[in-house]
Amino acid sequence: TTLANRGAAQANDGPTAEVYSEANDGKNVALNTLLAGGTYVQSGADDDLTVSQLPTKAVTVFFLCNKTAGGVGCWIGVEVAAQPPLG
């Protein structure tokens, strides 16, 4: 499966990643249709992603890696187990 970022960059523009298994643009599937209810953010290379509290239910966080301008990157999924509330 190949993953590509097709466009614009702001988090409030919604997800721009598409998932496809063939080199046929007509078969692209928007990432948000596969991961409904996800939160999509963008950060620069020098930014840190921080979480104020661990999730109360299990979640998977996906990171887009090795993305070059106009190129294809890869996704790494990290599973985060449910945790009791802090404090």
Secondary structure by P-SEA (a helix, b strand, c coil): ccccccccccccccccbbbbcccccccccccccccccbbbbbbcccbbbbbccccccbbbbbbbccccccccbbbbbbbbccccccc
